Amino acid sequence: QILFEAKRIEDIINGAVSFLKDSVPDLRLGDINGLLDAAVGVFEDDLDAQGINVVKNYSGAPITVLADREQLKIAFDNLIANAIQSMKGGGTLTLATSSARGWAIAEITDSGGGIDPKIIGYIFNPFYTTKAAGTGLGLKITNSIIMRHKGVIEVVNKLVAGATFSVRL
């Protein structure tokens, strides 16, 4: 029964991820700085409650991307939520934007403990989590959204000093 139910849940989640992958994105021009602001705004109470300082190192000029605003906001929400969860005793969340060689770049950096090098290769796998209450779907969904936007997500890990998730669109 447990195996049957686990398989059923896996099929439901795979269907949701597939829907994200197969649905037609509503692509519109938008400023990546505004998208990050909208995403971090959702977490203001959590940031205050946990003593996390937000630093914004945005590009001086708007950086326009062709994106599905709602889906990209979900991706940024997931990255920011993970960053907050990694800084239990407070810290600094740094949001940065830039552009280089035709890419719009958004970076989300936390000052948490970094990612254990033994698990970093698994973090984008579905259902992989180190959190007691986690589903292991946040980074999988985030990666799917970024890929649908013909983008790339990379991780720079600094053990004990935090991690940076860099999204290139």
PEWO-V716967 format. One record per residue. N is the residue number from 1. RES is the residue in one small letter. PHI is phi in whole degrees, 0 to 359 (NA if undefined). PSI is psi in whole degrees, -180 to 180 (* if undefined). OMEGA is omega in degrees with one decimal (999 if undefined). Layout:
# PEWO-V716967
[[N:RES:PHI:PSI:OMEGA] [N:RES:PHI:PSI:OMEGA]]
This chain:
# PEWO-V716967
[[1:q:NA:-43:179.9] [2:i:298:-45:178.9] [3:l:298:-41:178.8] [4:f:298:-47:-178.8] [5:e:293:-39:177.7] [6:a:297:-42:178.2] [7:k:295:-40:179.3] [8:r:296:-44:178.4] [9:i:296:-41:178.3] [10:e:299:-42:178.6] [11:d:296:-39:178.4] [12:i:296:-47:-178.7] [13:i:294:-43:177.8] [14:n:298:-36:176.2] [15:g:296:-41:178.8] [16:a:295:-44:178.7] [17:v:295:-41:178.6] [18:s:297:-39:177.8] [19:f:300:-45:177.7] [20:l:300:-40:-177.5] [21:k:291:-40:-172.4] [22:d:266:-18:-178.8] [23:s:290:151:-178.6] [24:v:279:119:-179.5] [25:p:289:148:177.5] [26:d:269:83:-174.0] [27:l:280:126:177.6] [28:r:217:155:176.9] [29:l:288:136:178.4] [30:g:203:161:-179.7] [31:d:270:125:-177.8] [32:i:295:-29:176.4] [33:n:297:-43:178.2] [34:g:295:-36:177.8] [35:l:296:-44:178.0] [36:l:295:-41:177.8] [37:d:300:-44:179.4] [38:a:297:-40:-178.9] [39:a:293:-49:-176.8] [40:v:291:-27:178.8] [41:g:299:-30:179.1] [42:v:297:-27:-172.3] [43:f:257:13:-175.5] [44:e:306:-46:-179.2] [45:d:296:-43:178.8] [46:d:297:-43:-179.3] [47:l:298:-45:178.4] [48:d:296:-46:-177.1] [49:a:297:-33:-177.1] [50:q:263:4:177.6] [51:g:68:39:-179.9] [52:i:257:124:178.1] [53:n:273:138:178.1] [54:v:253:127:176.2] [55:v:245:129:179.8] [56:k:248:114:176.2] [57:n:250:69:-177.3] [58:y:275:152:173.1] [59:s:302:146:-178.9] [60:g:299:-33:-179.3] [61:a:253:155:175.4] [62:p:300:145:176.4] [63:i:246:108:-174.5] [64:t:272:133:176.4] [65:v:231:153:173.9] [66:l:265:109:-172.2] [67:a:208:159:168.4] [68:d:276:105:-172.6] [69:r:306:-46:-176.9] [70:e:294:-42:-179.9] [71:q:292:-42:179.3] [72:l:294:-35:176.3] [73:k:296:-38:175.5] [74:i:300:-43:179.5] [75:a:298:-47:179.6] [76:f:294:-38:176.3] [77:d:303:-46:-179.5] [78:n:298:-43:-179.3] [79:l:293:-40:179.3] [80:i:292:-42:178.2] [81:a:301:-44:178.1] [82:n:297:-41:179.5] [83:a:298:-44:179.5] [84:i:298:-44:-179.2] [85:q:296:-24:-179.5] [86:s:278:-9:-176.8] [87:m:244:64:-175.9] [88:k:300:-34:-177.4] [89:g:260:24:-177.4] [90:g:92:176:-179.9] [91:g:154:-156:-177.8] [92:t:232:130:173.1] [93:l:254:119:-179.1] [94:t:249:127:176.1] [95:l:249:127:-178.4] [96:a:225:146:175.1] [97:t:227:150:176.8] [98:s:197:177:173.7] [99:s:222:147:-179.8] [100:a:203:129:175.6] [101:r:49:44:177.2] [102:g:85:-1:178.9] [103:w:259:139:166.7] [104:a:266:130:-173.8] [105:i:239:129:173.5] [106:a:238:128:179.6] [107:e:240:135:177.7] [108:i:239:115:-175.1] [109:t:240:135:175.4] [110:d:245:160:177.0] [111:s:256:27:179.3] [112:g:285:-157:-174.0] [113:g:274:1:-177.5] [114:g:80:-178:-178.2] [115:i:250:132:178.6] [116:d:305:123:-178.6] [117:p:304:-25:-179.9] [118:k:290:-22:-176.2] [119:i:247:-8:-172.5] [120:i:302:-30:178.9] [121:g:289:-10:-176.1] [122:y:252:-7:-167.8] [123:i:295:-21:178.5] [124:f:264:3:177.6] [125:n:283:141:177.7] [126:p:295:141:176.9] [127:f:72:5:176.5] [128:y:272:122:179.0] [129:t:210:153:173.1] [130:t:250:4:-176.5] [131:k:263:139:-179.4] [132:a:299:-37:-177.8] [133:a:253:13:-177.6] [134:g:275:157:177.8] [135:t:259:-19:-176.7] [136:g:77:22:-178.4] [137:l:248:-18:-174.8] [138:g:303:-52:-178.1] [139:l:287:-31:176.2] [140:k:296:-47:179.4] [141:i:294:-43:178.1] [142:t:302:-48:179.5] [143:n:299:-42:178.8] [144:s:298:-42:179.6] [145:i:296:-46:-178.9] [146:i:296:-42:178.8] [147:m:296:-38:178.3] [148:r:296:-25:177.5] [149:h:269:14:-178.6] [150:k:58:36:-179.7] [151:g:248:-176:-178.3] [152:v:223:143:173.1] [153:i:239:133:-179.5] [154:e:231:155:179.6] [155:v:239:131:170.3] [156:v:247:116:-173.7] [157:n:254:129:174.4] [158:k:239:95:-177.6] [159:l:307:130:-177.9] [160:v:78:-20:-176.5] [161:a:250:-5:177.4] [162:g:117:-172:-178.1] [163:a:218:152:175.5] [164:t:238:126:172.5] [165:f:257:119:-177.4] [166:s:251:122:179.2] [167:v:252:124:177.8] [168:r:245:125:-180.0] [169:l:238:*:999]]
